[in-house]
Amino acid sequence: MGRRLTQLMRAFQPQPVPDQRRAARSDQVRNSAGGFGFALQPFQRLERFLILGVDGPTYYASARQLVLENAACVTECLRLDGPRTVHTIASLSEAGRAPKNDAAIFALALASAADCDRTRRTALNALPRVCRTGTHLFQFTRDAMNFRRWGRGLRRAVGRWYTEKSTDALVYQLLKYGQREGMSHRDVLRLSHPVPRTPAQQALFAWLTAGEGRPTEALPEAVRGFEALRDPALANDVKAVVALIRRHRFTHDMLPTTFKRSPAVWEALLPEMPLTALLRGLAQLTSVGLLTSGSAATKFVCQRLTDAAALKKARVHPIAVLSALRVYGSGHGVRGSLTWTPVPEIRQALDRAFELAFHAVEPTGRRHLLALDVSGSMGCGEIAGAPGLSPALASAAMAMVTLRREADCRVMGFSHRLVDVDIGPTDGLERVLKTVSGVPMGATDCALPMIHAREQRLPVDVFVIYTDNETWFGGVHPYKALQQYREATGIPAKLVVAGLTATQFTIADPHDAGSLDVVGFDAAAPAILADFARA
Ligand code: CA
């Protein structure tokens, strides 16, 4: 793929040097593709980083380079306004706007190492808001130890993460996330050695940190049930295992793997299965024969997947749903040999869940033109580590949310020319992804949607461009093409740029109140877009 693209890019090199490769204004900066655009302000860039993360390279930049650039951006925000930076990190993480929490944890760890006392304190106080699970806490501990020494403030904050939880919540975290990311609660407790506040905490900490012969009296009942599951006498007693699961509401990650082949065990797990685990476990549940067309379990799962309030509470991100839909619909695992026959009702429920996972939004009634960048660079990289989910595919799915909602809404594709993207509001997501993956790619000219609309006299109130902002090919800068459209039609059209990679670049003119940058895979993006369209 890479070589074909390189050849493709080279094929366009002999063209006369177009205007996008020269700065039109002194506030423009050169992007990674050699064209000129604008730079995001530090706090805008912070949001982009927190939502998109830097899981992998983009077409133009390595992952390492992007991590360094974004770390510098977080440091810059901390210097400008530490408490505001921490507030941004914590509120965005709490609202579940990012597909992954990793970037928020990384940024919070940086904040916990800031020079300013107040910033460090604010960061450490925000720890339980950002680090909601044991895995998050392990990630934070590892990141923080890279940035600062293990001092009293950090030790206390991490200790409070344990001691300020109710016994039930603490037991759940200890049993569910025993060991992740090469770290365990035992490691973290030994680093932070918190003073227990209750006899139950005392018993739990001793249980985790003591070696052989640790005392089991005074331990909460669920922990004793957890130990009982590991008793060799129980190995062939499915009934007893099922009874323990029901009684203590165990999740699948609290069980020894030997039990996970039994349909009866999965049936017992299903009622209390957290939504994120359910999304990941659909294949397994189908493969063991629990989910079949029309079964009671299938009805239950579909109802759970389309429960908007539950999706919100569990912070299920649309990209996680999209990723689950792709894998589930394929009928075979990405790794490993698991195969299954996808159940149609489950596929439909996932399609519905994708929309429900966004923050709620009403139609605006404005005339929209959604323009998908299908240039070569958009086919590279994976969103939130989802295998094969390129920015081009994921942005097409995001565009569907607006396409299905707004009555007057066109969709088009562009690279260095207009590209026919045959998708409509009634298409299922799986079909949309298939259509977009078959679109021919090319070089990048982000001005084309506005030029096309002007030439065709299309009435447009809001242009939405889904792009990585690496425009370079065209003869007219995108912001100028927008001005020309407004002048020619008399419509004060707005431009929303949905940025899809964590770079500093944008095609939106920062001095134009009618232009807005949103982060492409922000769960709040369609709502932010609609508010801006209405204003
Ligand atoms: Ca491109």
Boltz pocket constraint, residues with backbone or C-beta under 6 A from the ligand:
constraints:
  - pocket:
      binder: B
      contacts: [[A, 375], [A, 376], [A, 377], [A, 378], [A, 442], [A, 443], [A, 444], [A, 470]]
      max_distance: 6.0
